[in-house]
């Protein structure tokens, strides 16, 4: 399966949403999707909550995700979600490593005490 990206969603300073073609030809892309990725997107579309009012921007509707205000999610939303996930994952790994380090130090000190005794 192939995803064709030929439009981009933008939000202007006055909070108006518009859909435009990319400024350069390199902005238009075809992205090959593995079957499991395509299935994942289909599940997202099938399982998402139906909005009370269908969002239509420049005759385009059916956006993948909506924000808390029922507006289409922009790249900045996804970037923030990604940053939060990365920060939480890093914090979790650091915490686990710290606990593992303390456990190893504790085991090592017990072994040293056993050898001395």
Buried (B, 14 or more C-beta within 10 A) or exposed (E): EEEEEEBBBEBEEEEEBEEEEEEEEEEEEEEEEEEEEBEEEEEEEEEEEEEEEEBEBEEEEEBEEBEEEEBBBBEEBEEEEEEEEEEEEEEEEEEEEEEEEEEEEEEEEEEEEEEEE
